[in-house]
Amino acid sequence: MAKEQHAYEEFMKGLWRENPVFVQVLGLCPLLAVTNSAINGLAMGLASFFVLLGSSILVSLLKKHIPKQVRISCFIIIIATFVTVVDYSLAAMLPVLHKELGAFIPLIVCNCLILGRMEAFASRNTLRMSIADAFGMGAGFLYALVALGGAREILGVGEFFGISLFGPNFDPWVIMILPPGGFITLGVMLLFFNWIEQRKINLDKQIAAEEGAN
Amino acid sequence: MGDLGWIFISTLLINNFVLAYFLGLCPFLGVSNKLEVSFRLGLATIFVMVVTALCAWVLNTYVLIYAPYLRLISFIVVIASVVQLIEMAIKKLSPTLFRALGIFLPLITTNCAILGLAIFATNKGYGLWEGLVYALGAGMGFTLAIVLMAGLRQECEKTMEMPKLIRGFAFNMIISGILSMAFMGFAGLFSSS
């Protein structure tokens, strides 16, 4: 039972407390480059999710056989293998989407989030824990991508997943789907996260002070 | 020649790797707090990018026509090992140069701008010279962006009273957004011709 609880915690921490994007600020290149629409964000999120899960499982299984000195190279080769699988399967199954994401699918290899999880977690923990961690981190990354893509698509073209929201009178902010919009949207989202964290700290302080007074 | 010049200007300013393609953001945000350090990082990046373009061309022409599915893996492995070799050579031949650039070289290899450069150059079907010019433009564009960013950050930290909330990444992202907007202006340079 205790173990069950533990795996659940590993999963949950990726969603909020150690969210790879909003808290650790990792994996920015794919995050900003492809999120000009929610659907692209979703596709990139799922691709990264698959790579993260696959390489977590493999690294966790092979951790006893990988020599410590060359572990980073081994991780990168494992990750690159999974990325190649994703790249070719997407090209075969969803050619339009693959074209849209273009060179950014191969660039998942350089996502520091994935290498970071291999080094910090999968190579040190059991298979079960690694899977839980990969699910949490992957899901955290996925929803960050969709949130960013969604926000940019809504403001930039007035649509969400291709469905028009505001009718023909909406004047889109074209800048939001262009590169500067990506930086600014993420900046604002980080601000929002900082604000929530700050509020929580202040609340905790207040509660502690009140308890102290009682 | 006009073609090469166009490739250079286009990657340097209009399709700047950092500000238009979002490649190499980790060093761009992580190492841009000191002007001098970021300049040296930029120089090292230019160097690694030119080496990368050379490696990518060799691989593309002689190896990958037989096994295209190995593209990603071979790019990473070959680039990383060549950079490692060059690092050792520099250490032996010129300790001064090593002190200036050396520590950055292994770090840069795992940077997405490097792999991005190899992949973009392949997708565009560039030959050897085009690839080298492309790498030079991309590297100098990266240097330009990171030096500008470092200058802005240093100045802001010196002169501005920032609330605690906005400090750190959020502020840097917004500065980068504004910088990226400024670079978009260069897109007008060639639109008429």
HADDOCK unambig.tbl for C-alpha pairs under 7 A between the chains (distance, minus, plus):
assign (segid A and resid 28 and name CA) (segid B and resid 25 and name CA) 6.61 0.50 0.50
assign (segid A and resid 29 and name CA) (segid B and resid 22 and name CA) 5.29 0.50 0.50
assign (segid A and resid 29 and name CA) (segid B and resid 23 and name CA) 5.53 0.50 0.50
assign (segid A and resid 29 and name CA) (segid B and resid 25 and name CA) 6.19 0.50 0.50
assign (segid A and resid 32 and name CA) (segid B and resid 22 and name CA) 6.54 0.50 0.50
assign (segid A and resid 33 and name CA) (segid B and resid 21 and name CA) 6.16 0.50 0.50
assign (segid A and resid 33 and name CA) (segid B and resid 22 and name CA) 5.74 0.50 0.50
assign (segid A and resid 77 and name CA) (segid B and resid 73 and name CA) 6.34 0.50 0.50
assign (segid A and resid 80 and name CA) (segid B and resid 72 and name CA) 6.50 0.50 0.50
assign (segid A and resid 80 and name CA) (segid B and resid 73 and name CA) 5.75 0.50 0.50
assign (segid A and resid 84 and name CA) (segid B and resid 72 and name CA) 6.98 0.50 0.50
assign (segid A and resid 103 and name CA) (segid B and resid 119 and name CA) 6.72 0.50 0.50
assign (segid A and resid 103 and name CA) (segid B and resid 120 and name CA) 6.85 0.50 0.50
assign (segid A and resid 106 and name CA) (segid B and resid 72 and name CA) 6.96 0.50 0.50
assign (segid A and resid 107 and name CA) (segid B and resid 112 and name CA) 6.45 0.50 0.50
assign (segid A and resid 107 and name CA) (segid B and resid 116 and name CA) 6.57 0.50 0.50
assign (segid A and resid 110 and name CA) (segid B and resid 110 and name CA) 6.39 0.50 0.50
assign (segid A and resid 110 and name CA) (segid B and resid 111 and name CA) 6.44 0.50 0.50
assign (segid A and resid 110 and name CA) (segid B and resid 112 and name CA) 5.12 0.50 0.50
assign (segid A and resid 179 and name CA) (segid B and resid 19 and name CA) 6.96 0.50 0.50
assign (segid A and resid 179 and name CA) (segid B and resid 20 and name CA) 5.53 0.50 0.50
assign (segid A and resid 179 and name CA) (segid B and resid 180 and name CA) 6.90 0.50 0.50
assign (segid A and resid 180 and name CA) (segid B and resid 177 and name CA) 4.39 0.50 0.50
assign (segid A and resid 180 and name CA) (segid B and resid 178 and name CA) 6.66 0.50 0.50
assign (segid A and resid 180 and name CA) (segid B and resid 180 and name CA) 5.26 0.50 0.50
assign (segid A and resid 180 and name CA) (segid B and resid 181 and name CA) 5.43 0.50 0.50
assign (segid A and resid 181 and name CA) (segid B and resid 177 and name CA) 6.73 0.50 0.50
assign (segid A and resid 183 and name CA) (segid B and resid 173 and name CA) 5.28 0.50 0.50
assign (segid A and resid 183 and name CA) (segid B and resid 174 and name CA) 6.15 0.50 0.50
assign (segid A and resid 183 and name CA) (segid B and resid 176 and name CA) 6.38 0.50 0.50
assign (segid A and resid 183 and name CA) (segid B and resid 177 and name CA) 4.70 0.50 0.50
assign (segid A and resid 184 and name CA) (segid B and resid 173 and name CA) 6.25 0.50 0.50
assign (segid A and resid 184 and name CA) (segid B and resid 174 and name CA) 5.02 0.50 0.50
assign (segid A and resid 184 and name CA) (segid B and resid 177 and name CA) 5.24 0.50 0.50
assign (segid A and resid 186 and name CA) (segid B and resid 173 and name CA) 6.89 0.50 0.50
assign (segid A and resid 187 and name CA) (segid B and resid 170 and name CA) 4.38 0.50 0.50
assign (segid A and resid 187 and name CA) (segid B and resid 171 and name CA) 6.64 0.50 0.50
assign (segid A and resid 187 and name CA) (segid B and resid 173 and name CA) 4.87 0.50 0.50
assign (segid A and resid 187 and name CA) (segid B and resid 174 and name CA) 5.37 0.50 0.50
assign (segid A and resid 188 and name CA) (segid B and resid 170 and name CA) 6.74 0.50 0.50
assign (segid A and resid 190 and name CA) (segid B and resid 170 and name CA) 5.31 0.50 0.50
assign (segid A and resid 191 and name CA) (segid B and resid 166 and name CA) 6.30 0.50 0.50
assign (segid A and resid 191 and name CA) (segid B and resid 170 and name CA) 5.63 0.50 0.50
assign (segid A and resid 194 and name CA) (segid B and resid 165 and name CA) 6.31 0.50 0.50
assign (segid A and resid 195 and name CA) (segid B and resid 165 and name CA) 6.63 0.50 0.50
